């Protein structure tokens, strides 16, 4: 079965996480992604956080599946010639270099357009072009702080907190993938390529839009009803950290289940939605609350919300998180067990759906990775192992028209 992006060739000059997450997803969907790496070194994540000496780290393998690897020294005239040929027959160049790096290599936007008017150059940046911090180096947690996530995460009596989710890195990569696909569609209509850029700060902020919503509401009325600080606490003039509150108008909290004393994840997330109030009362044996004016409405419940959560937690104390969810799901109550990464890795449903994929690597053997979060009716996404450093160099050079003699000379000169 052909894949939707077959025929699209992508030059992948990205490293670490944001860019590779973007290009990996495009490779899953059929694009020919050529990862360009430094000879003898490659992407820094090949050696970061290794669990097997001398073998590509999971950090690399889990972000670079389905790609081809080309080693190339772009500082040499021969390397520049190879890149020139590659640009002429590719569709997209993706990079997350520092500002001006491509220009210093001799491949300005103007020059790239001369070589290939249909080329799309997609960039991951820390801050948007023209931002007063655009020269700052940005990593995951820096982006979470700059994008507003950290200031609104955690508990009110503690410091700003970063999330374990890659809001700055992989999230930015997903935004860039959308931008690339949009630019490809535009090129189908106009025949022209263009530049696409996504900043890590902007991508984090895009996921924090409800907090920007709350800032404006706070500015207007001075309080936020759905936050745990209401009605007994105090609000300053900035959106507070809400702990485990839902933040969307449905009060929620992480509650202890049986075994919490020894299992750090023996909890469920429990949400109290208006339409689910009567089923909640029935599930926990508090039917008298259903028609009690002190509990009937969300507004009436808000000043005693933690007392309600305490009652629910008392109901939970003799039930494991899975037993509790099995009861609550029958009442259509929004909830979930707090799943550890080990539980997720061994979840048969996630294995069956391809969300967790077991992949074969030439040196590592089998390992687990995250598969496509996007499911299609007419596409089965196949996850392949990541390439070894320079594994496809000779193959790619042959496709660019180099002879075996020329390829041998390039190896001898350490250009590739």
C-alpha positions, 0 to 999 in steps of 0.5 A, spaced: 500 500 500 502 506 498 503 512 503 500 519 502 507 522 503 511 517 498 515 521 493 516 527 498 524 528 499 526 531 506 533 533 508 533 533 515 538 537 518 535 537 525 538 534 532 536 532 539 528 532 539 523 538 536 526 537 529 527 529 529 520 528 532 517 532 526 521 529 521 520 522 524 512 523 523 513 525 516 517 519 515 512 514 518 507 517 513 511 515 507 516 521 506 523 519 504 527 523 510 534 523 509 538 525 516 544 529 515 549 528 520 556 530 522 561 524 520 564 520 526 559 523 531 552 524 528 546 527 532 548 528 539 543 524 542 546 517 539 550 518 545 546 521 550 543 517 556 546 510 553 544 504 556 548 499 552 555 502 551 557 503 544 550 503 541 545 508 539 541 511 545 534 510 546 534 518 546 536 517 538 532 511 536 525 513 539 526 520 535 529 517 528 525 511 526 524 510 518 529 515 516 536 514 512 542 517 515 547 521 510 554 523 513 556 529 510 561 535 512 558 541 509 564 545 510 568 542 504 567 544 497 565 537 496 560 537 501 557 543 499 556 540 492 553 534 495 548 538 499 547 542 492 545 536 488 540 534 494 537 541 495 535 541 487 531 534 488 528 535 494 522 538 497 523 540 504 529 542 508 528 542 516 533 545 520 534 547 528 540 550 527 542 557 531 540 563 527 544 564 521 547 558 521 545 556 514 547 563 511 554 561 514 554 555 510 553 558 504 545 556 503 541 562 504 534 562 503 535 566 496 540 561 494 536 555 496 530 558 492 535 559 486 537 552 486 530 549 487 524 554 487 519 549 490 523 548 496 520 549 503 525 551 508 522 549 515 525 551 522 525 550 529 527 556 533 527 558 540 523 564 539 520 568 533 524 572 529 524 579 531 523 577 538 528 580 543 530 573 546 531 570 539 539 569 540 537 565 546 539 558 546 532 554 548 531 547 551 525 544 553 524 547 560 526 553 558 521 553 553 516 551 558 518 557 562 517 562 556 511 559 554 507 560 560 506 553 562 511 553 568 508 559 571 501 555 571 503 548 573 504 546 580 501 547 587 500 554 590 505 553 595 510 551 591 515 554 585 513 554 578 514 547 575 515 544 568 511 538 565 514 531 564 511 532 557 515 535 552 511 541 551 517 545 548 520 539 544 516 534 541 510 539 541 514 544 537 515 538 532 508 537 531 506 544 530 512 544 524 509 538 521 503 541 520 506 547 517 510 543 512 504 539 510 500 546 509 506 549 505 506 543 501 499 543 499 500 551 498 506 549 493 501 544 489 497 550 488 502 556 486 508 552 485 512 556 489 516 554 496 516 558 502 519 558 509 516 555 515 518 557 522 515 555 529 518 557 535 518 553 541 515 559 546 509 560 541 508 552 541 508 552 548 503 558 549 499 555 544 497 549 549 496 554 554 491 558 551 486 556 556 491 560 561 491 566 557 483 566 557 484 565 565 488 571 565 483 576 562 478 573 566 482 574 572 483 581 570 476 583 569 473 579 575 479 578 580 477 571 581 477 564 578 471 560 580 474 553 578 481 554 581 482 551 588 483 558 591 476 559 590 472 561 595 477 560 601 483 563 598 486 569 595 488 571 588 493 576 586 493 579 579 496 573 575 493 566 574 495 562 580 498 555 580 492 550 580 495 544 583 491 538 580 484 542 578 481 541 571 481 548 569 476 547 564 470 548 569 469 541 571 472 540 578 477 535 578 483 532 583 488 526 584 485 522 589 488 516 593 486 509 592 488 502 595 495 501 596 497 509 595 502 508 601 507 503 597 505 505 590 506 512 588 501 511 582 496 508 586 491 514 584 485 516 580 484 522 577 476 524 578 472 529 575 466 532 577 462 534 571 455 537 572 451 532 568 455 526 572 453 529 579 447 524 580 451 518 578 457 520 582 452 520 588 449 513 586 456 510 585 459 513 592 453 511 596 451 519 597 444 519 594 442 524 599 446 529 595 443 529 589 437 533 591 440 537 597 440 544 595 447 545 598 450 540 593 445 540 587 449 545 583 456 546 581 456 553 584 453 550 591 459 545 591 465 549 590 466 552 597 466 544 599 469 541 593 475 538 597 470 535 603 467 532 597 473 529 594 475 527 601 468 523 601 470 520 595 477 518 597 474 515 603 470 510 598 476 509 594 480 506 600 479 499 599 479 499 591 485 499 587 485 504 581 483 499 576 477 496 581 475 504 582 475 505 574 471 499 573 466 501 577 466 508 575 466 507 568 459 504 569 456 510 571 459 514 565 463 518 570 470 521 567 476 518 571 482 515 569 487 511 573 494 514 574 498 510 569 506 509 570 510 508 564 511 501 566 504 500 566 503 504 559 509 500 556 505 493 558 498 495 556 496 490 551 491 495 548 496 500 546 500 495 543 494 492 539 493 499 537 500 501 535 501 506 540 506 502 543 511 499 538 516 494 539 522 495 534 528 491 531 534 495 531 541 492 528 545 493 534 540 494 540 535 488 538 528 490 540 526 496 543 519 499 545 518 506 542 511 510 541 508 509 535 503 514 531 498 517 535 494 519 529 490 513 526 487 512 519 482 508 516 486 506 510 493 507 512 497 502 517 503 506 520 509 501 520 515 503 525 522 501 523 528 501 526 532 508 526 538 508 522 546 507 524 550 513 523 551 514 515 548 507 514 545 510 507 550 514 505 553 510 499 546 509 497 544 516 497 550 518 493 549 513 488 542 516 487 545 523 486 549 520 481 556 519 484 560 513 481 563 508 486 570 511 484 567 518 486 564 515 493 570 512 495 574 518 494 569 522 498 570 517 504 577 517 503 577 525 504 572 524 510 567 528 506 562 523 508 
